[in-house]
Amino acid sequence: MTLTGHDMAVWCVGSLPGVGIMITGSADRTLRIWKTGKCQGILKGHTDAVRGICIISPDAFLSCSNDATIRRWSVAGECTGTYYGHENYIYSISLINCTI
């Protein structure tokens, strides 16, 4: 499958197993939600390149960016939280044995 739509390099991909949804993050500052190879939504909020995606539940995920923020998103495309504290780029994000 080829997913086409970002204007710049894609730097991260997340997958929601069981529901057939993929999420991509790009240097174009957007995230895209894909289902069966078709873009279901473009998520905007980061002000710099999106570097990482972390799936936290079947209907929510986190993204990190060169803008030094982490954002929480619903699969419906709503940004439900923005977390600050880093002073520079955040290159990756992962979830290890915790509940959010």
C-alpha positions as CSV (number, residue, x, y, z in Angstrom):
1,M,0.0,0.0,0.0
2,T,1.3,3.5,-0.8
3,L,0.0,6.4,1.3
4,T,0.3,9.7,-0.5
5,G,-0.5,13.1,0.8
6,H,2.2,14.7,3.0
7,D,4.1,17.6,1.6
8,M,7.4,16.7,3.2
9,A,9.2,13.6,4.6
10,V,7.2,11.2,6.8
11,W,9.2,10.6,10.0
12,C,6.8,8.4,12.0
13,V,4.1,5.9,11.7
14,G,1.7,4.4,14.3
15,S,-0.8,1.6,13.8
16,L,-4.0,0.8,15.7
17,P,-4.3,-3.0,15.4
18,G,-7.7,-4.4,15.1
19,V,-9.3,-1.2,13.7
20,G,-7.3,-0.9,10.5
21,I,-6.1,2.7,11.2
22,M,-2.6,4.0,10.6
23,I,-1.3,7.4,11.6
24,T,1.6,9.2,10.0
25,G,3.6,12.2,11.1
26,S,5.6,14.4,8.9
27,A,8.1,17.3,8.6
28,D,5.1,19.2,7.1
29,R,3.9,19.6,10.7
30,T,0.8,17.5,10.2
31,L,-0.4,14.0,11.2
32,R,-2.7,12.1,8.9
33,I,-5.1,9.3,9.8
34,W,-5.5,6.5,7.2
35,K,-7.9,3.7,6.8
36,T,-7.8,1.2,4.0
37,G,-5.2,3.4,2.2
38,K,-7.4,6.6,2.3
39,C,-6.7,9.7,4.3
40,Q,-9.5,10.1,6.8
41,G,-8.2,13.3,8.4
42,I,-5.4,15.8,8.6
43,L,-4.4,16.9,12.1
44,K,-2.8,20.2,12.6
45,G,-1.5,21.7,15.8
46,H,2.3,21.2,15.9
47,T,4.3,24.2,14.8
48,D,7.3,22.2,13.6
49,A,8.1,18.7,12.3
50,V,6.3,15.8,13.9
51,R,8.9,13.2,15.0
52,G,7.1,10.5,16.9
53,I,3.8,8.7,17.5
54,C,2.8,6.6,20.5
55,I,-0.5,4.6,20.6
56,I,-2.0,4.8,24.1
57,S,-5.4,3.2,23.5
58,P,-7.6,2.0,20.7
59,D,-8.9,5.5,20.3
60,A,-6.1,7.8,21.4
61,F,-2.4,8.5,20.7
62,L,0.4,10.9,21.5
63,S,2.6,12.8,19.1
64,C,5.9,14.6,19.7
65,S,7.5,17.3,17.7
66,N,10.5,19.6,17.1
67,D,8.3,22.3,18.6
68,A,9.1,20.8,22.0
69,T,5.5,19.7,22.7
70,I,3.7,16.4,23.2
71,R,0.1,16.4,22.0
72,R,-2.7,13.9,22.9
73,W,-5.1,13.2,20.1
74,S,-8.3,11.2,19.7
75,V,-8.6,9.0,16.6
76,A,-11.5,11.3,15.7
77,G,-8.9,14.0,15.1
78,E,-9.4,16.2,18.2
79,C,-6.3,17.5,20.2
80,T,-7.3,16.7,23.8
81,G,-4.1,18.0,25.4
82,T,-0.8,19.8,24.8
83,Y,2.1,19.1,27.2
84,Y,5.0,21.5,27.6
85,G,8.2,21.3,29.5
86,H,11.0,20.4,27.1
87,E,13.2,23.2,25.9
88,N,14.1,21.7,22.6
89,Y,13.2,19.0,20.0
90,I,11.5,15.8,21.1
91,Y,12.7,13.1,18.8
92,S,10.7,10.1,20.0
93,I,8.0,9.0,22.4
94,S,7.1,5.6,23.8
95,L,4.8,4.1,26.5
96,I,6.1,1.8,29.1
97,N,3.8,0.2,31.7
98,C,1.8,3.2,32.7
99,T,-1.8,4.3,32.4
100,I,-2.7,7.7,30.9
